[in-house]
Amino acid sequence: MRSMRHLLEWVVAGGIGALAGSALTRRPAHRGRSRRHEHFLTQQGGSILGISTDLLHASHHLLRAALEERRGGVWRSADNHATMYAPGVAVMIATSLDAWLSELIAFGRTPLGLREEDVARVIDIGTVAEKYRHTATLLFQQDIRPSTDLEYVSKVRNEIIHFLPYTQNVAKQTVPGWLQYLEQQDLLITAKKGKGSVDFHFSQKLGSYRLAYWACETVYAAVQALEAQAQQTKNVMAPVIRADNFCVMASIHSPEELPKYDADHGLTLTN
């Protein structure tokens, strides 16, 4: 992917910035901090290398596999289809953003002179959307509110990685009330409604190509907003923030392009 070249550039830049920092003296662990957080906060000698490159690469290939699954014996509508890869895409792209935000903080803490207690508060945030907002404040002193879509990407990620197999009556509503937004935005697979009809189980409804593609688009838009803010403020982090790195949908059909995909592969819709 063309975006990987840009990502390598900021990884190198971040490593150089980290090398410029001096090692801190070891001190007793702060009460209430996990061992991994304490290690991150106090061990600053040496270099830093991120993991978001690998996660973005995996996101791209999972999304492509989700598209190609349309050619199998799956439920298909004009702009969506069932795919077992969708939950993995949603988790992977959200985790890519989560990891990348931590990397930005790690690379920026020395050149920006960030205080340890401020860094500690941000890395301890459990939801991607809130971590995004507070990272923007920490790095740019600007309140960049996460979009509603990003908030729901974060909720979907947590729903999947902390999965609970709900007991459900498929003749009634199967989407939990706190995730109704997804159904309202037509992001889930949905059986035809009618008297006496049944819907998919919630775990099945998450296997949605539209959901997977939307999650990737949402994260990409969030990073675009960060890049725009960094460029506008001429922040020291601006050279290493490249939204194109997150365009994992490149060369992959969007839900709106699925009719062309069907025509190219002789596919018909599910009756």
C-alpha positions as CSV (number, residue, x, y, z in Angstrom):
1,M,0.0,0.0,0.0
2,R,1.2,3.4,-0.8
3,S,0.4,4.6,2.7
4,M,3.0,2.3,4.2
5,R,5.9,4.4,2.8
6,H,4.6,7.5,4.7
7,L,4.1,5.4,7.9
8,L,7.7,4.3,7.7
9,E,8.8,7.9,7.5
10,W,7.1,8.9,10.7
11,V,8.3,5.8,12.5
12,V,11.9,6.7,11.7
13,A,11.2,10.4,12.6
14,G,9.7,9.2,15.9
15,G,12.6,7.0,16.6
16,I,15.1,9.8,16.1
17,G,13.1,12.0,18.5
18,A,13.1,9.3,21.1
19,L,16.8,8.9,20.8
20,A,17.2,12.5,21.6
21,G,15.6,12.1,25.0
22,S,17.7,11.2,28.1
23,A,16.9,8.1,30.2
24,L,15.0,8.8,33.4
25,T,16.2,7.5,36.8
26,R,14.2,4.5,37.9
27,R,11.7,5.2,40.7
28,P,9.2,3.2,42.6
29,A,6.0,2.3,40.7
30,H,3.2,4.9,41.1
31,R,0.3,3.5,43.1
32,G,-2.6,2.6,40.9
33,R,-0.7,2.3,37.7
34,S,-0.4,-1.0,35.9
35,R,3.1,-2.4,35.4
36,R,2.9,-1.9,31.6
37,H,1.9,1.8,32.0
38,E,4.7,2.3,34.6
39,H,7.2,0.8,32.2
40,F,6.0,2.9,29.3
41,L,6.2,6.1,31.4
42,T,9.6,5.6,33.0
43,Q,11.7,3.7,30.5
44,Q,12.7,6.4,28.0
45,G,16.3,5.5,27.1
46,G,16.8,3.9,23.7
47,S,14.5,3.9,20.6
48,I,10.8,3.4,19.9
49,L,9.1,1.3,17.2
50,G,5.4,1.1,16.8
51,I,2.9,-1.6,15.8
52,S,0.2,0.3,14.0
53,T,1.9,-0.4,10.6
54,D,1.2,-4.1,11.0
55,L,-2.3,-3.5,12.3
56,L,-3.1,-1.3,9.3
57,H,-1.7,-3.8,6.9
58,A,-3.9,-6.5,8.5
59,S,-6.9,-4.2,8.4
60,H,-6.5,-3.8,4.6
61,H,-6.2,-7.5,3.9
62,L,-9.1,-8.4,6.2
63,L,-11.3,-5.9,4.4
64,R,-10.3,-7.3,1.0
65,A,-11.1,-10.8,2.3
66,A,-14.4,-9.5,3.5
67,L,-15.2,-8.2,0.0
68,E,-14.1,-11.5,-1.7
69,E,-16.3,-13.5,0.6
70,R,-19.3,-12.0,-1.3
71,R,-18.4,-14.5,-4.1
72,G,-19.2,-17.4,-1.8
73,G,-22.5,-18.8,-0.7
74,V,-23.4,-15.9,1.6
75,W,-26.4,-13.6,2.1
76,R,-26.2,-10.8,-0.4
77,S,-28.2,-7.5,-0.8
78,A,-27.5,-4.8,-3.3
79,D,-25.1,-2.9,-1.1
80,N,-24.2,-5.4,1.6
81,H,-23.4,-9.0,2.3
82,A,-22.6,-11.3,5.2
83,T,-19.0,-11.9,5.9
84,M,-17.2,-13.5,8.9
85,Y,-14.3,-11.1,8.5
86,A,-16.3,-8.0,9.4
87,P,-16.0,-8.2,13.2
88,G,-12.2,-8.7,12.7
89,V,-12.0,-5.6,10.5
90,A,-13.8,-3.4,13.0
91,V,-11.6,-4.6,15.8
92,M,-8.4,-4.3,13.8
93,I,-9.0,-0.8,12.4
94,A,-10.1,0.6,15.8
95,T,-7.1,-1.0,17.4
96,S,-4.8,0.4,14.7
97,L,-6.0,3.9,15.7
98,D,-5.6,3.1,19.4
99,A,-2.1,2.0,19.0
100,W,-1.2,4.9,16.7
101,L,-2.4,7.4,19.2
102,S,-0.1,5.8,21.8
103,E,2.7,6.0,19.3
104,L,2.1,9.7,18.7
105,I,2.3,10.3,22.4
106,A,5.5,8.3,22.7
107,F,7.2,10.0,19.8
108,G,6.0,13.5,20.9
109,R,6.5,13.5,24.6
110,T,10.2,14.6,24.4
111,P,10.0,17.3,21.7
112,L,6.8,18.6,23.2
113,G,8.0,18.4,26.7
114,L,4.9,16.5,27.9
115,R,4.5,16.0,31.6
116,E,4.5,12.4,32.8
117,E,1.2,12.8,34.7
118,D,-0.5,14.2,31.6
119,V,0.8,11.3,29.5
120,A,-0.4,8.9,32.2
121,R,-3.9,10.2,32.1
122,V,-4.3,9.8,28.4
123,I,-2.8,6.3,28.0
124,D,-5.0,5.1,30.7
125,I,-8.2,5.9,28.8
126,G,-10.1,2.7,27.8
127,T,-12.2,3.9,24.9
128,V,-10.8,4.8,21.5
129,A,-13.0,7.8,21.0
130,E,-12.1,9.4,24.3
131,K,-8.4,8.6,23.8
132,Y,-8.6,10.3,20.4
133,R,-10.1,13.4,21.9
134,H,-7.6,13.7,24.8
135,T,-4.6,12.9,22.6
136,A,-5.6,15.8,20.4
137,T,-5.8,18.1,23.5
138,L,-2.4,16.8,24.8
139,L,-0.5,17.2,21.5
140,F,-2.2,20.3,20.0
141,Q,-4.0,22.0,22.9
142,Q,-7.1,21.7,20.8
143,D,-10.4,20.0,21.6
144,I,-11.1,17.8,18.6
145,R,-14.4,16.0,19.4
146,P,-14.7,12.5,18.1
147,S,-17.6,12.1,15.6
148,T,-20.7,10.1,16.6
149,D,-19.5,7.4,14.1
150,L,-16.1,7.2,15.9
151,E,-17.8,6.8,19.2
152,Y,-19.8,3.9,17.8
153,V,-16.7,2.3,16.2
154,S,-15.2,2.3,19.7
155,K,-18.4,0.8,21.1
156,V,-18.5,-1.9,18.5
157,R,-14.8,-2.8,19.1
158,N,-15.5,-3.2,22.9
159,E,-18.7,-5.2,22.2
160,I,-16.6,-7.6,20.1
161,I,-13.5,-8.0,22.2
162,H,-15.5,-8.3,25.3
163,F,-18.2,-10.4,23.6
164,L,-21.2,-11.7,25.5
165,P,-23.4,-14.4,23.7
166,Y,-26.8,-12.8,24.4
167,T,-29.9,-15.0,24.6
168,Q,-32.3,-13.6,22.0
169,N,-35.7,-14.1,20.5
170,V,-35.0,-13.6,16.8
171,A,-38.7,-12.8,16.2
172,K,-38.1,-9.6,18.1
173,Q,-35.4,-6.9,18.2
174,T,-31.9,-8.4,18.3
175,V,-29.8,-5.3,18.3
176,P,-29.0,-4.1,21.9
177,G,-30.4,-0.7,22.7
178,W,-27.0,0.9,23.1
179,L,-26.1,0.0,19.5
180,Q,-29.4,0.9,17.8
181,Y,-27.5,3.7,16.0
182,L,-25.8,1.0,13.8
183,E,-29.2,-0.3,12.6
184,Q,-30.6,3.2,12.1
185,Q,-27.6,3.9,9.8
186,D,-28.3,0.6,7.9
187,L,-24.8,-0.8,8.8
188,L,-25.9,-4.3,9.9
189,I,-27.3,-7.2,7.8
190,T,-31.0,-7.3,8.2
191,A,-33.6,-10.0,7.2
192,K,-36.7,-8.9,5.4
193,K,-39.3,-7.6,7.8
194,G,-42.9,-8.8,7.8
195,K,-45.6,-10.5,9.9
196,G,-44.1,-13.6,11.5
197,S,-40.6,-13.0,10.1
198,V,-37.4,-13.3,12.1
199,D,-34.2,-11.4,12.0
200,F,-30.6,-12.4,12.3
201,H,-29.0,-12.9,15.7
202,F,-27.0,-9.9,16.9
203,S,-23.7,-11.8,16.5
204,Q,-24.7,-12.6,12.9
205,K,-25.7,-9.0,12.2
206,L,-22.2,-7.8,13.1
207,G,-20.9,-9.9,10.1
208,S,-21.7,-7.0,7.8
209,Y,-19.6,-5.7,5.0
210,R,-21.1,-2.3,5.3
211,L,-20.2,-2.2,9.0
212,A,-16.6,-3.2,8.2
213,Y,-16.2,-0.6,5.4
214,W,-17.8,2.1,7.6
215,A,-15.4,1.4,10.4
216,C,-12.5,1.9,8.1
217,E,-13.9,5.1,6.6
218,T,-14.7,6.5,10.1
219,V,-11.2,5.9,11.4
220,Y,-9.7,7.4,8.2
221,A,-11.8,10.6,8.7
222,A,-10.8,10.9,12.3
223,V,-7.1,10.8,11.4
224,Q,-7.7,13.3,8.6
225,A,-9.1,15.7,11.2
226,L,-5.9,15.3,13.3
227,E,-3.7,15.9,10.3
228,A,-5.6,19.0,9.4
229,Q,-5.2,20.4,12.9
230,A,-1.5,19.6,13.0
231,Q,-0.9,21.3,9.7
232,Q,-3.0,24.3,10.7
233,T,-1.1,24.8,14.0
234,K,2.3,24.0,12.5
235,N,2.7,21.6,15.4
236,V,6.1,19.8,15.7
237,M,4.2,16.5,15.2
238,A,2.8,17.6,11.8
239,P,5.5,15.9,9.7
240,V,4.7,12.5,11.1
241,I,0.9,12.6,10.9
242,R,-0.2,11.2,7.6
243,A,-3.9,10.4,7.2
244,D,-3.2,8.4,4.0
245,N,-1.6,5.7,6.1
246,F,-5.2,4.9,7.3
247,C,-6.8,4.7,3.9
248,V,-7.0,0.9,4.1
249,M,-10.1,1.0,1.8
250,A,-7.9,1.9,-1.2
251,S,-8.6,-0.2,-4.3
252,I,-11.4,-2.1,-2.4
253,H,-15.0,-1.7,-3.6
254,S,-17.3,0.4,-1.3
255,P,-20.8,-0.9,-0.5
256,E,-22.1,1.5,-3.2
257,E,-19.9,-0.2,-5.8
258,L,-21.1,-3.7,-5.1
259,P,-23.5,-3.8,-8.0
260,K,-20.5,-3.4,-10.4
261,Y,-18.7,-6.1,-8.4
262,D,-21.7,-8.4,-8.8
263,A,-21.9,-7.7,-12.5
264,D,-18.1,-8.5,-12.9
265,H,-18.4,-11.8,-11.1
266,G,-21.9,-12.9,-12.2
267,L,-23.4,-12.7,-8.7
268,T,-27.1,-12.5,-7.9
269,L,-28.8,-11.2,-4.8
270,T,-30.3,-13.4,-2.0
271,N,-34.1,-13.8,-2.4
